Amino acid sequence: MAPKPPPPKPKPPSPDLNSLLKNLAKEEPIPPAKEAEKTEKKPPQLSELLDTIARAPDEAKPAEEQRAEKPPAAFSGLLETTITGAIRSKVEEGWYVLAGVIDAENIVVELDLELALDGSVLEVQIADRARYNSDTAFRAVAESARRAVIQASPFEILRQHADTYEVWRKIRMPFGLRQ
């Protein structure tokens, strides 16, 4: 035979509203002036902000501004040939233009690539937006090239050239089916 469970404990009586109000009345109210001081923060004065900016070293400057101060090494010669050739080669492996695009083999699309230090693609923009918006054949080739760049990412060769990242971080490259 199983032992009987103990009877449930009686609930403590809940305080009535009057006793709660009496307890609140016993507490000392916070004076309105002190309450305002706690909740209201004064905005910093303009002179304080300017002093903070003047005291802060270069880390207070945006990254773009810091990069602009150091002129990047020229993206040309052997480095340019090596990097653009490797990117183009990998992109062309997976680049297909839909059949039926009129004159697709004669269209050259320039893409602006923004690359991460690890060689992955951060952003790809079609340089000639006016033609992209007005020419359907160009748009088809441009979109297929853009997709191919994204699918080919990351470009491992860029890791070998991490020391020249500021040079190849943003590249404009032409892509065409005849190249």
N, C-alpha and C positions, 0 to 999 in steps of 0.2 A: 504494500500500500504506500502510495506517494505522500510525503508530508504536505500539509496544507501551506499554501503561500501566505506570507504575513499579510495582515490587512493593510490596505493603502494608508499612507500617512495623511493626516488631515492637512489641508492647505492652510497656510497662515492667513489670517484675516487681511483682506486688502484694505489699505487705508482709505478712509472716506475723503471726499473732496475738501471738507472743512479742515481736517487735520493737515492736509497737504498745503493749503493756503496759509495756515498758521505757521508751518515750518518755513515757508517762503518769507513771511513777514518778519520772522526772527533774524533772517540773514541781513547783513548790512548792505544797503544798496551802494553801488559804485557811483561816485559823483560823476555827473555828465562830462566835466572837463577831462578827467582821467580816462574816461571811456573813449572820448574823441582822440586823445593822444595815442591810445593803444591801436585804434583802427585806422587812423589817418596818418599816412606817411607823406612827408613833404617831398615834392619833386625836387631833384637836384637842380641847383642853380646853374645857369649857363657857364659862369666862370669856373665852377667845379668840374663840369664836363670838359671844358677846354683844357684845364689843368691835367685831368686824367689822360686825355689824348696826348698832350705834350710830353707827359712823363713816360708814357708807354713806348717801348722800343718797337722795332719793326714787326713784331708779331701782331700788333694791333692793325697793321695794314692788311687789306684783303690779299689773298693769295695771287689774284690776277695782277694786282699792282706790284707785288714783289717780283713776280716773273718778268714784268715789263722792264724793271730796272736792270736786269741782267740780259744783255743781248745774247740770244741763242747762237750757237755755232751755225755756220751755213749748212743748209741741207742740200748738198750737191756732191758731185763726184762719185766716188766709189760707194760711200755710205748710202746715198740716194739710190744708186743703181741696185745695190744689194737689197735694200729694204723694199723698194717699190717692186722690184722683180719678184721677190719672194711673196709679197702680198698678192700681186697680179696672178702669179702661178697658182697659188692656193685658191684664189677666188674663181679663176677660170675652170678649175676642176669641177665645180658644182654650179656653173652659170649656164642656165638655159633660157632662151627667149622663146616665147610661145610661137608656134608655127603660124604663119599668116600675117605676121607684122610686116607691113610694106616697107621695103628698103632698110630692114633692120641691120644688115651687114655694113651699111654705110653710116650708121649713127654712132657717134662717139659721145659718151656721157661723162662729165666731170663730177666726181663725188668728193665732198669734203668729209674726211674721216677724222674723228677724234678718238684717240687710242689711250688705253690705260697702260701703266708701267708694265703690267704682266702680258701685254700684247692683245688684250681683249678690246673689242670695239665698244666705246661708250656711246657714240652717236655717228650716224651717217646722214648727210644732207645732200640733196641734189643741187648742184651749184646754179644751174640755169633754170630758175623757177618760172620765168616768163615762158620759155619754150615748153617746159613741163606742163604748164597750165593750158597751152594752146595747141600742142601737137600730140595726138593720141599715140602715134607710133613711137615718138620720143619717150612719152610717158611709160609705155609698156617696156621699152628697153631699159629706161632709167630705174624703174621699180624692180625689174628682174636683177639688174646689177646691184642695187641696194640690198636686196634679199640675199644675194650670193655673198656679199661682203659680210653680212651679219652671220650667215651660216658657216662661213669659213673661219670665223673668229674662234679661238684666239690665234694670233700669229706668233708662233714660238720663237722665230728668229729675232723678234724684237727684244726678248729677254736677254739676248747676248749683247744688245746695244743699250742696256739700261743707263749707262753713263752718259748717253747722248739723248736721253728722253725728251728734254725740252726742244730738241731739234725735230724729232719725228712725232711729237704728241699730236700735232694737227697737220694733216697732209691733204693736199688736193691732188687727186689722181684721175687721169682719164681712163675710161674703160670703153672698149669697142670690140665688136666681134672679129674684126680684121686684124687687131693688134697682135 
